[in-house]
């Protein structure tokens, strides 16, 4: 069993978005088990009432809408000190690229890219002032690869992943760490029929590709291999390493698919290297 106890005498203060379910809730419990404090950032604060009451004052709640910039700023100001920012909130969206409207794509980017980056920008000044802190970005194995039907989702997660890779290099000299967490399929509410958003349009030509994902993904709800509690424990373990990695892939599917993607990229480089290197005048 992993020892998640915080070695410091001072409890760390976590700010976790989407803290009332899935990975967010698992991370709340893991942080509390480690002796830390949590600011739970959720759209419906009432969903955290029981946990707040049982926490002995170690959980506070702020209302957060990732599309509302004023509320983002107010939530960060209300939170006070933030040692670990966890950008976790998001949603699943399925549909072929041609089926996905600009409005649907923009909404996915707003919630899973622009909102998390704005929160990160709002928290970084206090971390820079202390020369300490950690930003945890919950992307997905879909931040490293994509398959038919999840182009909008993977575009948002991939954008956050690459921005976070750049961020890691920018803030490392300032004593701030960045951890990109790439889960595969876990038993969260992600694929629940009520939560998973299918795009409005449907084109029959895509029924065998994106359509198969659209129809099949909801059937996986509750049967996924991954355990969110184990994922939260892995995150806390890695955060305790002297030299934490930039990326943490979680789940057999994530590890296998990311390795397959890297091998595919390598194979393309091998096949086209003679052309790529022939560009000099």
Helices and strands as residue ranges (DSSP letters): E 13-17, H 22-33, E 37-42, G 45-48, H 49-54, E 59-63, H 69-79, E 84-87, E 93-94, H 102-109, I 110-114, H 115-130, E 133-138, G 141-143, H 151-171, G 172-174, E 176-183, E 197-198, G 204-206, H 210-217, G 218-220, H 228-239, E 247-250, H 252-276
